[in-house]
């Protein structure tokens, strides 16, 4: 009886430790809270100034670099 309770307790403790390891490994890395010298621009910021594509407008008929041909 006592050995059964010890086995069940050990399994439960092992599962909790495994859960704690999984949660700690899957956590996001800590970000710095100190302000930077300037605003950070994301990599997609190169599209600044281009109009957002309108889903309801027809595509242009001229050849543009917007949609390259798939071969």
Secondary structure as UniProt FT lines:
FT   HELIX           2..26
FT   HELIX           43..47
FT   TURN            48..49
FT   TURN            55..56
//
